[in-house]
Amino acid sequence: MPSEVDDTLKRLSNRKGVKGVVILNGDGQAIRSTLDPELTVKYGRLISSLVQQTRTTISTLDDQNDLTFLRVRTKKHEIMIAPDREYLLIVVQNPAETMQA
């Protein structure tokens, strides 16, 4: 299984415009990352909190619903977040680079 995770991490990291990929466990601790350690901790802490708040908001609006994907776009980056029960996948990319041909 770890080989499949590493292959997927590598494949995502090699896509045009991708700045980094982080996989967090259920406690928000990074288990794999292509970012430097300081940035990994920062993204892990902040994105975990954002996902928890978003899940709470969605549940409050509709208790039969749950978060399946979250996409945040800023002037500099686009952060795609795929939460699962046990893991959280974060992909940070520069949208300007992905649009260039």
TANORQUI-V176504 format. One line per field, one symbol per residue. burial: 1 if it has 24 or more other C-alpha atoms within 12 Angstrom, else 0. A space follows every 50 residues. Layout:
BEGIN
burial = ???
END
This chain:
BEGIN
burial = 00000000100110001111111100011111111000010011101101 11011000000000001001100000011111100011111111100000 0
END
